[in-house]
Amino acid sequence: MPLSRTLGSITVTALTDGEGPFFQPRAEAFPEATAAHWREADRRDPGSVTADGQWWLPFRSFAIRSGDGPVTLVDTGIGPADSPAASWAPVPGRLPAELVAAGIDPADVDTVVLTHLHSDHIGWAVTGTLGRPYFPNASYLVQRAELDAAETIGPRLPAGLIAPLRAAGQLRVVDGDTTLTPAVRLLPTPGHTPGHQSVLLEAADERVLVTGDLLVHMVQLVDPDLAYAHEVDPDLARASRRNALETHSP
């Protein structure tokens, strides 16, 4: 059964689409991290390192539901065997089975928030040879800055993702800080990509921030200034991390 957390009437469920070793040594992914950084990160999150020192990476989506109402899904994982992430991620993903285990039908999802357009976050967004949205009743929310940079993020994105969503009338472009419900807001957190966004939940005097790739490893909670090698703008990503942690930490 997927892990979940409750804030008032809202349930947040972590759905694991897949997991496996990262494609490069973690010392290359975080070149500024020291041995002390790694010791503390491994102490806090021992499941993220293998016996031979590789970064073990889960690929997750998050389902947000108030009571038995419609579902907001944050990111869509690595996807099926023929997905854009197939060249480096452990496809096929198991998100459909994870949704079943969580009692969620794809038709129950009325909002999909794409934190950004990297291949391991859009895998189940559009599937099949006809390129149909996997979640037939959902609006797919993307920051305008991310959409404007789509071709530079991935040359297949305009035809493989954006065009099918537009054709289905399911693409919704947002600009900056956006309130979805009284408890759910989109926050621009650029740097990893130009239009990266995070999702803030506030209910019952509690907060949960779903960070996408604003934070990709525990080592960046140990030291938020540590850059990740796959950030398009490390300085901006660092500022976004710092701001999010300082603003939304207890």
N, C-alpha and C positions, 0 to 999 in steps of 0.2 A: 504494500500500500504506500503510495507517495506520501512524503512528509508534508505536514501542513501546520499553519499557525493561525490563530483566531484573534482578531481585533474587533471587539464589539460584535456586530452582525456579519463582519467580513471575514471570509476564510481565504488565506493565501496558500496555495498548494504548489510545491516544487515538483516539477515533472522532468525526469531525466531522459533525454532522447538517446543518449549514448555516452560512453566514457572510454578513455584510453590514453596512452602516453602521448604527450605533445611531440610535434614533429622535429623539434630542435632541443638541444640541451637548455635547461632553464637558466644556466649562467649566460647563455647568449640572448635569451628572451629578456633578461633583466641584467644587463651588463654592469650596472653600478652596484648591485647587491653584494654585500660582504658575507663572509662566513657567519658572522654574528647575526646578520639579517636572516639567513637561511635557518640557523639553529632556532631562532625565535619563531619563525613562520612554521617550521616543522613541529615545534612544540604545540603551537596553537591549532594546527590543522594537519595532523599526522597522516591523514588519508590522501593528501595531495602529493606525496612523494613515494616512489617505489623503492624496493630494497636496493636497487642499483642506482638510485639518485635521480631518476627521471621524474618529470612533472606529470602526475596523473590528473587528467583534466576531465571533469564531467561537463557535458553540454546540456544546459537546462533551459526550460521554459517555466513561466510562472502563471498559474491560473488564479484570478481574483474573482470572488463571487460573494455577493451580499445575499444572505439567506438562500432561497432557491431561485434567485433571479438569474438573469443572463450573465455570461462569463466574459471577463476581459482577459485576454491571453497576452502575456508579454513575451515576445519572440517566439520563433517557430522551429528552433533546433537545426540539426544537421540535415534532416530530410531523408528521403528514400535513396535507394542504391544509385540512381542516376542524377542525384542532386548536384548543385554547384560545388558543394563541399567534398564531393567524392574523392577528389585528388589528394586529400590530406586528412580527412576525418573518418572515424570508424562507422561509416554508413553500412547498411541501412539503419536509420534511427528507429526507436520504438515509441515515439510520441503517440501514435494512435492507440497502442495498448495502454500507455500511461493514462491517457484520457479516459479510457474505459474503466480502468482501476479507480480513477477518481470520480466516476459517475458523471462524466461529461461527454455529451454527444457533440461532434463538430458543429451541428446546427444550433447548439446552445450558445455558441460564442458569437457575441454581437460586436466585439471590438478586438482587434489585434493591434497591439502597439509594437512596432518594430523599433527597437532601441537604436539600431543602425543597420546598414545593408551588407555587412560582411556575410560570407556564405554560410557560416555556422549559426546564423541567427535568422535566416530566411528559408530554411530547407523545406518546410512543409507549407509555406505560404501559398505557393502555386505549384501544382503537381500535374502529372499526366502529359501525354503527347499533345493534347489540345490546350494545355496551359490554363487550367481552370483553378480558381481559388479553392483551396482545400476547405476553408470555412465559408460556406455559401451565404451565410447571413451577416457576415462581419464587415464592418468598415476597417480598413487597414490604415493605421495612422503613421505618417512619416513626416519628420521635420523638413521644411522647405529647403534648408541649407543642405540636408542630406540628399534630397531629390536632385537638387541642382548639381551635386557632385557625383551623381550615380555612375556616369560613364567612367570617371576616373577611379572610382572604388572598384568597379567590376564591369568590363566591357559587355558582358552578357545581361546586365541588369535591365537596361531599357527594354529590350525585346522579351526577355525571359520572365521578368517580374512586373515591371511598371506597366507595360502595355496591356497584359492580361487583366491586371487589377483595374486599369482605366476602362477597358472594354466592358468589364462586368459592372462598372459603376461603383466599385468598392474601394477606390483609393481616396483617402482623405488627407490633404496636406495641412499641416499645422505650422504655426509660426511662434516659436518661443514657448514661454510658460503658458500652459493650457489647462483649464479645469475641465475634467470629464464628468465628475460627480462631486458632491460636497466632500467626499472622502478620498478622491483620487485625482492627482494632478500630474501633468507631464512637465518635467523640468529640463531645459536645455543644458547639456553637460558636454560641450564639444571638446575636441582634442584627439580622442581616439580616432574619430572620423569627424568631418566638418559639421555634421548635423546630429551627432550622437545625443540621445535623450535618455533620461532616467524617469522612473515612476515613483512618486511619493504617495504613500497611503497614510492617512491620519484618521484614527477612530479610537474611541474609548480611552482618550488621553495617551495613546501609544502611536508610534511612528514606525513604518517600515519603508526603507528606500530600496527599490529594485534597481540595481546599478548597471545592468548590462555589462559592458566592458570598460566602464569607468574604473572599476576595480576588477582585475582578472585573476589575482592571486593574493593569498593571505600576506605575502611579503609587502604588498602595497598598503596594507593596514598597519603593518609593523612600521613602515616608513612611507607615507604617501608621496614623498618627493621622488621615489624611485620610478624611473621611466620604463615603460614596456617597449620593446623593440618594434612593435607593430602599430605604434601610434603615429598618425599622420602629422601631428603637431604636439610633440612631447611637452613643451612649455605650457600650451593651452590645456592639455590633458591634466598636467600637474595642478594648474590653477583650479580647474573644475573639480578635481578630487579634493583639494584642500577646502574649497568653498562648500562643497556638499557635506564633508565631514564636520566642518566647523559650524555649519548652519543647522544641520539635522541630527547631529549626535546628541544623546541625552545630556 
